[in-house]
Amino acid sequence: MTTIIRNVLLVLLVAFIAVTGSLPAAGYAQESQQGWTADADQVEARQARERSRSRNINYVEKNVPDYVLPDPLQMHDGTKIDSVESWQTKRRPEILEGFRKHVYGRAPVGRPEDMTFDVFDFEPNAMDGAATRKQVRINFTGKEDGLSMKVVLFIPNDVPKPVPTFLLICNRGPENIDPTRKIKMPFWPAERIVARGYGIAAFHNAEVDPDNYDEFKDGVHGLFDKPVDRPSDAWATIAVWAWGASRAMDYFETDDAIDHEHVAVVGHSRGGKTSLWAGAEDERFAMVVSNNSGCGGAALSQRCYGETVAQINRSFPHWFCENFDEYNDNEAKLPVDQHMLMALAAPRLLCVASADEDLWADPRGEFLSAVGAGPVYRLFGLEGLSTTQMPPLDRPVQKGNISYHVRTGGHGLTEYDWDQYMNFADKHWRK
Ligand code: GTR
């Protein structure tokens, strides 16, 4: 008898979740008490390693300093923002300017006037007939021997066009985005994405700007920057990669097979910092996806948990503008924090994802940042993230316009992560 009652309750619960997409309130409250926390052994092991290296890196939650986040809805002069109009015309530009000036640097050029697109590969029968492959060379100067980047693109064949499309900013080796598909990596599971009816594209970040410090001479810097007297807010490498994503978008706007009003920009780790900045600078991206982006990406700088501003500037002096150095061990002075970067995505779709073992990227800081964008989504009459409590492992929260999940495993972009991004896109783009 009790088994019958339990089964009936179970069926009712499953039906409730199926209809509402969420757990009933009481159930959720219970779940959220068991929300994600960092594994204690891992914390201990990492902290011991940092101590032995004499590095000032914290993994212990109770040692996170007290901090006050800037209010995304209050101007520097104290004015409160209470309408979409004043957000769009006043506060959004102010925040964008804050990130340009203090964090990523200012892009000196938008779309280059002479830029051309050369579709040098067209294969209608790719992936055993499931997709059409195109490769496009984007010539930034319009000259064939000038600097260019390649975009590889698969469009599913058996679906009505134009198709919503995911664009990956690939920060790993080019084999991850192999156009021939002889090499298939979970980092860019193109077949899986095509099977769900989405277009899938990618470009390799190093083609736009190599990922090394050379005083900003190579890549797009060499093409457009002033060779001397580089301002302290001149764009650095993350901003150049983000600019590259916008150039891919310029091409998408010319391709009838792509629904350019439904393009998601996706990045992992340094690529995730880049996708967030691309989405902030370029509102044509309808969805912004940050996968394990950590410091300088989704994680709140002021928490100083895992990688810090000082640490990232030391290891990667070419990622951020020179002004960002002023905030080394001085995060509280930053006029912006990363929840405001999330807010710049509003009212568009935003996905933030963490990984259980990726403490370097501060999963909780990534989650709190997504929560912190909430007031701006609400100003648009939308729900941002539908909870303020971290969900348990592998339990994506996708009810509002911000999606968040923390997955089992370590730093990486996996098929599981992609599935969540596609589920979220299905929910909003295939109503
Ligand atoms: C790490 C860096 C992180 C992250 C990562 C990656 O070394 O400290 O900020 O971006 O690289 O891109 O994989």
Boltz pocket constraint, residues with backbone or C-beta under 6 A from the ligand:
constraints:
  - pocket:
      binder: B
      contacts: [[A, 171], [A, 268], [A, 269], [A, 270], [A, 271], [A, 292], [A, 293], [A, 294], [A, 295], [A, 307], [A, 312], [A, 315]]
      max_distance: 6.0
